[in-house]
Amino acid sequence: MTSPVRPFDGIEEERYELFEMNTSRFELSRREFLSILGPGLLILTYGSTALAQRFGRGDRGDDSVSARLHIGQDGTITVMTGKVEVGQGSRAELTQAAAEELKVDPSHIRLIMGDTALTPDDGGTYGSQSTPRTVPAIRRGAAAARDILIDAASRMWGIDSERIQVVEGVLKDSSGEKSIRYAELVDRPEVVENLQSSVPSGVEVKPVSEWEVMGTSLPRPNGKDIVMGNHRYPSDIVRPNMGYGKVLRPPAYDATLKSIDSSEAEKMEGVTVIRDGDFVGCVAPNSFRAAKAVEALAKTAEWEIPDHPSSKNLYSYLKDRAREGGGRRSRGGENGSVEEGLASAAKTIEAEFEIAYIQHAPLEPRAAVAEWEGDRVTVWTGSQVPTRVHHELCDAFDLEPDQARVIIPDTGGGFGGKHTGEAAVESARLARAAGKPVSLRWTREEEFTWAYFRPAGLIEVHAAVDDAGKVVAWDFANYNSGGSAIDTPYRVASRRTRFLSTDSPLRQGSYRALASTANTFAREVAMDELAELAGVDPVAFRWNHLEDGRLKNVLESVVGKFNWDRRRHERKPNRGMGMACGTEKGSFVAACAEVTVEHDKIHVERICQAFECGAIQNPLNLRMQVEGCIVMGLGGALFEAMEFANGRIKNASFGSYRVPRMSDVPELDIHLLDRKDLPSVGAGETPIIAVAPAIANAVYDAVGKRCRSLPLKLT
């Protein structure tokens, strides 16, 4: 059964119907593919690498991401991308990118996303990479196609291409006497030939000043289907003659199955019991009977259960294991002599910060439907990395790449928690043994127990200021939670930063912003402590240690919008203000929080946040991303923490694992800085990192108690 591991680095409703007839075919020819899409021209746009290399994540260079476009005779343009939609808004953003360069209304663009048999490998949907990587690739491909079509019209009419304009997919000469639609040009031999070439390196995309579609608040194209309940998520997929699967889980982590009696389960009508080593599961005509069959198996199973650490001694465990050399690795940097700076400083702080494991808690737990046709398998599942799931299927069943196909319908949340393909492999195992398609849906308890967690961590900070209020020494060590955003953005005379890996007692992996939240939390709380030692206002202290630039700009913006100086002088009992700022993934954030603390309970009254990620491509979607980050950040700051002992999760349900509720959401005052002079970067992660430290610093301002743990603890 799944054991703790080391950290590791869709088709919308109508398209699902469109491709349903072809779900178990893998070697699609161009003729077959076009017969599905309808008459028109398939435009393949490549960078410098081949399409969908086996198991690849896609080259991360700007010219290596592929996009596919099909222009139909009805004027519909189908764009294909390996990226997926898990609620972050990529379907809208990528639609805008193609519409902008092709100069058509976004309603003419259709997206096929995350199908390893049809779409290019654009890399996984993580790390805020869709905006800086995939959007430019689609724009370049669409712009190249547009230029080729303009050139074809120019030759046909015998006029200079500069005299041709494009309006809503129609090419017109400057006199207005001649016009032709894209769809009427795509079958011309010279167009077909030209469109087979690679995208020219010098292809020009529209500058920000000329954006008409990008920069506007386009809603999610299939939003109506979602609101009306018509969209089919991975857990909604149904196949002919489909069975329902359930897997027997061990009672504790690292447990080994010694014996089991399957006779009672096998007597149940329509139930098939599958065993492959420690993997045991059932397939039944419905999910209720499958669950009952697994309950019967569990009553007879005998397990060998090893010792396992507890959440109560987690932080000493992490530090001890690192000291023992359990996978020790350090990363970071050093300049100057930290020891000399600490020894000669006027005032120092030395603090430990504790970061709990937390769950991703997506709306939709893991789900998959697997269907075999001979030695080929198709799996519909929810994942942020289709090619990784494809890789796992090929490894599990010793398949060649063309024997496995992964289709990702728009999925009910990920937050970094759906990079792996456990449910896909499990459903494929059950389906192959049962000889029929199988739907496997994890329960919430399974999601809380067997999916991976955001890494826990212990962070040590030893820092000092001199008599002039300057930070002269900064020693920062992170155990286990990760190295992202570990470097301080502040001017420091001497510094040392380290990340030390340990043996994690729980399975851990990616999470929204990953370790950036932990490292920013520890740094920003420590900066407030240093500001107090220096006798300087927290904002002024940071300002004095920042170079001019983007981080300073968001800090200035949020302080002004929050009215920091005025509010600091309007003291009320048990009410406090705090702030924090940081940078990650090329974007910049600063937040001010106002809290009330009563009876050892923290209530966040208001969060004011300024965020900057270059030129804004979709203001509505960006605001929703920031709002989502803030609310998610509230959970990690105030409530969320996994509790475990003896290899068992003790709070594996929403009844015992607290996430933010509507009543917890404070007044949100969000300010988006639109830097049209800068390239756009992703925004799905960075807005979360300033939430927890701003709240912690506000708590200290309210009641004089430093909180050095996530979630924050007052007792």
Secondary structure, DSSP 8 states (H G I E B T S, - for coil): ----------B-HHHHHHHGGGTT-----HHHHHHHH-SEEEEEE--SS-TT-TT-----STT---EEEEEETTS-EEEEES---SSSSHHHHHHHHHHHHHT--GGGEEEEESBTTTS-----S-TT-IIIIIHHHHHHHHHHHHHHHHHHHHHHHTS-GGGEEEETTEEEETTSS-EEEHHHHTTSHHHHHHTTS---TT-----GGG-SSTTS----TTHHHHHTT----GGG---TT-EEEEE---SSTT-EEEE---HHHHHSTT-EEEEETTEEEEEESSHHHHHHHHHHHHHH-EEE------GGGHHHHHHHHHHTTTT----EEEES-HHHHHHH-SEEEEEEEEE--B----SS--EEEEEEETTEEEEEE--S-HHHHHHHHHHHHT--GGGEEEE----S--TT---S-HHHHHHHHHHHHHTS-EEEE--HHHHHHHS-BB--EEEEEEEEE-TTS-EEEEEEEEESS--TT-S--S--SSEEEEEE----SS-B---TTTHHHHHHHHHHHHHHHHHHHHT--HHHHHHHHS-SSHHHHHHHHHHHHHTHHHHHHS--TTEEEEEEEEEETTEEEEEEEEEEEETTEEEEEEEEEEEE-SS-S-HHHHHHHHHHHHHHHHHHHHT----EETTEES--STTTS----GGG--EEEEEEE--TTS-----SSGGGTTHHHHHHHHHHHHHS----EES----
